């Protein structure tokens, strides 16, 4: 079942790389008591994700903060090392939290997985973006396969 507006973000523990090394982080830590914009991409270093999706959120990070967003999160079904390398390659700094969902646990619980085996990608996340306030989804924008229209940073600024 796909998450929808009004639903709570599922409770999941993920691992990500920080300056202190590998750390666990829960969805409660990320979303509780905060306004969060989270966007998901099919894969780090893939063409649309690298050329348009991530850069748009990095460029608009200050605009999101000005609208009261506490955190902008980029999620992908990639391992923590790939997400860290992708962040460095795109000069993300601490503008966007890079959240690896290496096993696709959160993606599956959101009901937003896709089968990318035809492209040798395995099972990944659909391209989407959401706004959550105190862990409840207030906006959900899921792309049609192959599209990049509704989950852009510019569109998500209108959803906050």
Residue, then its C-alpha position, 0 to 999 in steps of 0.5 A: x500500500x502506498x503512503x498518502x497524504x495524512x499518513x505517518x512516515x513509517x518507523x525505520x532505522x537506517x545507517x548513514x555516514x557522518x563525520x563521526x563515521x557510520x551512524x544509525x538514524x531513525x525516521x523519528x529522529x528525522x521527522x518528529x517535531x519538524x517540517x521535512x521535505x524528502x525527495x527520493x531518486x532511483x539512484x545516485x550518479x544517474x543522469x536525471x538525479x545528478x543533473x537536475x534533481x539533487x542540484x535543484x534541492x541544493x540550490x534551493x536549500x536556503x529558500x526551503x529554510x526561509x519557508x520554515x523547513x527544518x530539513x531537506x532529505x535526499x533518499x536513495x536505495x544506495x549504500x552509505x558510501x555511494x551516498x557520501x561520494x555523491x554528496x561530495x561530487x555535488x558539493x552538498x555540504x550540510x544543505x541536504x541530508x543524504x539518506x541511504x536506504x541501502x536495503x530499500x526498507x523505508x522505500x518498501x514501507x512507503x510503498x514506493x519501490x520500483x523494479x529497475x531490473x530491466x535497466x540493471x538497477x535492481x529494486x529501487x525507489x520511484x522518483x518522488x518528493x513529500x512534505x511531512x510535518x511532525x511525521x505526517x505527510x502533507x504533500x506527496x508528489x510521485x513521478x510517472x515512470x521516466x518523468x521529472x516534473x512534480x518532484x522538483x525543488x521548484x514544485x516542492x517549494x510551492x507545496x510547503 
